[in-house]
Amino acid sequence: MTDTALLAVLLAAIAGLLAGRAWAAARRHGQLRDRLPYRVSPHYTQGLHYLAAAQRELAISELTKVAREDPDAVEVLQVLGNLLREAGQVERAIQVHQGLLARADLTRAERAYALASLGTDFRKAGFLDRATRTFEEVLEVDPKSIHALVGLQKLHEDQRQWQEAYEVQTRLSRLRKTDDSLVLGHLQAEMGREALQAGRAEAAEKAFRTALSLDRRVFPAHLGLADCQAGRDPRQAAAILEEAIQASPERAYLAFDRLGRAYADSGEPSRFVSLCERTIRQDPRDWRARVALARHLGGEGRHEEAFGLLVRAVEANPQVFLPHLEMWRTLRAMGVDGDPVDRYIETAEEAAFYRDPHVCTSCRYRADDMLWRCPHCHQWNTFVEERLGPSTITKA
């Protein structure tokens, strides 16, 4: 199912829920109004069809016609405003939601939802102060509004207000009765990282340990804790990084550089060689372990061994720029041309380079580095290495 189709299903469900709640609330207070004529409109039916078919612009067109035919179709207006925002028409979305809030006949639930939607509009438009005030207003009307709390939490994340984001996320977890320990752990890791950058090592270490107590998979907390230990106890730093690899082996490459330094500072550089060789045996296509080992061997003057590792790394993932960069450095250090250069060029000449590709498993957003929070869908811990594989182009 596409993201748009998923949005359609979600918005339709929300609309139905709002309608049911509004009907029940109005009936309890003897205020049931006849708001349902729009459901017999062919434009309403066609709009739902377009939503289900992920044809957002056509759905907006049909639901706009419904709203013109029946100005009391509050549920349709709620959904229409959200669709406009997701389509990038934020100004129109704001107008729709502000128009809803100008009505005197909204139920409490309808008003809270429209306010929360307006806050999301403001956030999408970059009006962060107005968004914050709007979400806070929603919480005055409905302290348990999930919609408003999610929006407020994302606002704090956008502004790198990690402590506030952590507090709101904790509140959300209690309301939804969900296990959000991974997200909470990443928020603690961000607090630790900022404390470490500010020179507050004790506060940083406390935050990193709190993150790991929440979820051992919070890899940046392992890295940060190792950084706290590296200067005073490199063996302990190495042990922390080894534990990180055991907890999340797919992220091992993120610890390679730190491990190399920790082993060297501990007087045990051969342990890094053993680690890389073990990683390569476990996954022969792991180009990162080959590059890390080649870099290490190059530092010891063993350039021919490094060259062999890098050829295999380029063969495994020729579109990635980093193995090529290390290869160029190695060839220059070798001071050779001829056969080694020919072998390298033969492997790499058809490649299209990507610096260091990573992809979000939630929304497929791509980046040239590991990101712990996706800038597109705002989910945590969703980025993975994207292995592009050998070139399939055949030479003439």
Secondary structure in CASP SS format (residue, H / E / C, confidence):
PFRMAT SS
TARGET T0000
AUTHOR 0000-0000-0000
METHOD secondary structure of the structure
MODEL  1
M C 1.00
T C 1.00
D H 1.00
T H 1.00
A H 1.00
L H 1.00
L H 1.00
A H 1.00
V H 1.00
L H 1.00
L H 1.00
A H 1.00
A H 1.00
I H 1.00
A H 1.00
G H 1.00
L H 1.00
L H 1.00
A H 1.00
G H 1.00
R H 1.00
A H 1.00
W H 1.00
A H 1.00
A H 1.00
A H 1.00
R H 1.00
R H 1.00
H C 1.00
G C 1.00
Q C 1.00
L C 1.00
R C 1.00
D C 1.00
R C 1.00
L C 1.00
P H 1.00
Y H 1.00
R H 1.00
V H 1.00
S C 1.00
P H 1.00
H H 1.00
Y H 1.00
T H 1.00
Q H 1.00
G H 1.00
L H 1.00
H H 1.00
Y H 1.00
L H 1.00
A H 1.00
A C 1.00
A C 1.00
Q C 1.00
R H 1.00
E H 1.00
L H 1.00
A H 1.00
I H 1.00
S H 1.00
E H 1.00
L H 1.00
T H 1.00
K H 1.00
V H 1.00
A H 1.00
R H 1.00
E H 1.00
D C 1.00
P C 1.00
D C 1.00
A C 1.00
V H 1.00
E H 1.00
V H 1.00
L H 1.00
Q H 1.00
V H 1.00
L H 1.00
G H 1.00
N H 1.00
L H 1.00
L H 1.00
R H 1.00
E H 1.00
A C 1.00
G C 1.00
Q C 1.00
V H 1.00
E H 1.00
R H 1.00
A H 1.00
I H 1.00
Q H 1.00
V H 1.00
H H 1.00
Q H 1.00
G H 1.00
L H 1.00
L H 1.00
A C 1.00
R C 1.00
A C 1.00
D C 1.00
L C 1.00
T C 1.00
R H 1.00
A H 1.00
E H 1.00
R H 1.00
A H 1.00
Y H 1.00
A H 1.00
L H 1.00
A H 1.00
S H 1.00
L H 1.00
G H 1.00
T H 1.00
D H 1.00
F H 1.00
R H 1.00
K H 1.00
A H 1.00
G C 1.00
F C 1.00
L H 1.00
D H 1.00
R H 1.00
A H 1.00
T H 1.00
R H 1.00
T H 1.00
F H 1.00
E H 1.00
E H 1.00
V H 1.00
L H 1.00
E H 1.00
V H 1.00
D C 1.00
P C 1.00
K C 1.00
S C 1.00
I H 1.00
H H 1.00
A H 1.00
L H 1.00
V H 1.00
G H 1.00
L H 1.00
Q H 1.00
K H 1.00
L H 1.00
H H 1.00
E H 1.00
D H 1.00
Q C 1.00
R C 1.00
Q C 1.00
W H 1.00
Q H 1.00
E H 1.00
A H 1.00
Y H 1.00
E H 1.00
V H 1.00
Q H 1.00
T H 1.00
R H 1.00
L H 1.00
S H 1.00
R H 1.00
L H 1.00
R H 1.00
K C 1.00
T C 1.00
D C 1.00
D C 1.00
S H 1.00
L H 1.00
V H 1.00
L H 1.00
G H 1.00
H H 1.00
L H 1.00
Q H 1.00
A H 1.00
E H 1.00
M H 1.00
G H 1.00
R H 1.00
E H 1.00
A H 1.00
L H 1.00
Q H 1.00
A C 1.00
G C 1.00
R C 1.00
A H 1.00
E H 1.00
A H 1.00
A H 1.00
E H 1.00
K H 1.00
A H 1.00
F H 1.00
R H 1.00
T H 1.00
A H 1.00
L H 1.00
S H 1.00
L H 1.00
D C 1.00
R C 1.00
R C 1.00
V C 1.00
F H 1.00
P H 1.00
A H 1.00
H H 1.00
L H 1.00
G H 1.00
L H 1.00
A H 1.00
D H 1.00
C H 1.00
Q H 1.00
A H 1.00
G C 1.00
R C 1.00
D C 1.00
P H 1.00
R H 1.00
Q H 1.00
A H 1.00
A H 1.00
A H 1.00
I H 1.00
L H 1.00
E H 1.00
E H 1.00
A H 1.00
I H 1.00
Q H 1.00
A H 1.00
S C 1.00
P H 1.00
E H 1.00
R H 1.00
A H 1.00
Y H 1.00
L H 1.00
A H 1.00
F H 1.00
D H 1.00
R H 1.00
L H 1.00
G H 1.00
R H 1.00
A H 1.00
Y H 1.00
A H 1.00
D H 1.00
S C 1.00
G C 1.00
E C 1.00
P C 1.00
S H 1.00
R H 1.00
F H 1.00
V H 1.00
S H 1.00
L H 1.00
C H 1.00
E H 1.00
R H 1.00
T H 1.00
I H 1.00
R H 1.00
Q H 1.00
D C 1.00
P C 1.00
R C 1.00
D C 1.00
W H 1.00
R H 1.00
A H 1.00
R H 1.00
V H 1.00
A H 1.00
L H 1.00
A H 1.00
R H 1.00
H H 1.00
L H 1.00
G H 1.00
G H 1.00
E C 1.00
G C 1.00
R C 1.00
H H 1.00
E H 1.00
E H 1.00
A H 1.00
F H 1.00
G H 1.00
L H 1.00
L H 1.00
V H 1.00
R H 1.00
A H 1.00
V H 1.00
E H 1.00
A H 1.00
N C 1.00
P C 1.00
Q C 1.00
V E 1.00
F H 1.00
L H 1.00
P H 1.00
H H 1.00
L H 1.00
E H 1.00
M H 1.00
W H 1.00
R H 1.00
T H 1.00
L H 1.00
R H 1.00
A H 1.00
M H 1.00
G C 1.00
V C 1.00
D C 1.00
G C 1.00
D H 1.00
P H 1.00
V H 1.00
D H 1.00
R H 1.00
Y H 1.00
I H 1.00
E H 1.00
T H 1.00
A H 1.00
E C 1.00
E C 1.00
A C 1.00
A C 1.00
F C 1.00
Y E 1.00
R C 1.00
D C 1.00
P C 1.00
H E 1.00
V E 1.00
C E 1.00
T C 1.00
S C 1.00
C C 1.00
R C 1.00
Y C 1.00
R E 1.00
A E 1.00
D C 1.00
D C 1.00
M C 1.00
L C 1.00
W C 1.00
R E 1.00
C C 1.00
P C 1.00
H C 1.00
C C 1.00
H C 1.00
Q C 1.00
W E 1.00
N C 1.00
T C 1.00
F E 1.00
V E 1.00
E E 1.00
E C 1.00
R C 1.00
L C 1.00
G C 1.00
P C 1.00
S C 1.00
T C 1.00
I C 1.00
T C 1.00
K C 1.00
A C 1.00
END
